[in-house]
Amino acid sequence: MKKHSLFGIVYAATDYEEAAESIVQAARQHHTYGVSALAVHGLITAYNDPGLRSLVNQIDLVVPDGQPIRWALNMFHRTGLKDRVYGPKLTLHVLEKADRLGLNVFLYGSTQQTCSRFVEFIRKNYPGANVVGVHVDRFREATPEEDTEDIDRINSLDTHIVLVGRGCPRQERWVANHLGKVKAAMLAVGAAFDFHAGTVKQAPPWIQRAGLEWLFRMIQEPRRLWKRYLLTNSQFIFLFFRQLIFNPRNSS
């Protein structure tokens, strides 16, 4: 699996099957393994924050979640990616493998309502994937004592896969900071919780293929998301064209 730097973030040039297989291989052996599905918002947030960028680059597998990320990797590194690796869809690929192998899954983050519905979704569609625990987000950072308790609980349940839905970049920070502590594959997949729980509607496939999912989501939650997408999308476009003009074959 080749990796390439895009504006300082190291992405894997991969697809759903390869990414899911690498996750499950680590999970089965209880290897600590970090995964992030990072779209434009996450990339630009990390680009602007050196501390966060360092943490994200410690994560074992960062996949190109957004179509613009895929386009940029193809443009600057000739990766030939035919599709992005969308976090919610990658989650389903991983759950499908967990179902066949009888792996233990732990949910970390989001609200009680969303987690409850997500658990129902998993048990209905992937009954062989054992949901062994749920930790609803505190919506604050854990104290050292609470964090130790969380780690001990996850490890004591023989967890293979931790799905982390804390929103970007909080989930990326959590995954990076728990490498070597949580003996499982940890996936920062954000909106997968809400989408599969049915609490937030996904964009139609044609909108996703066009790279306009951000617009669909902003229309759904304009007050919360307009500023995020206006700023991060604009900066991504600037960086893309600057790279295209001045150094088209090197985006590090």
Protein Blocks (a to p, Z undefined) as FASTA:
>chain_A
ZZddeehiacddddfklmmmmmmmmmmnopacddddddfklmmmmmmmmklmmmmmmpmb
dcdfbfklmmmmmmmnonopabdcdfklmmmmmmmmmmmnopacddeedjfklmmmmmmm
mmmmmmmlccfbdcddehiacdfklmmmmmmmmmmnopabdcddebpaklmmmmmmmgok
agcddddekjmmmmmnopaccddfklmmnopmmmmmmmmmmmlmmmmmmmmmmmmmmmmm
mmmmmommbcZZ
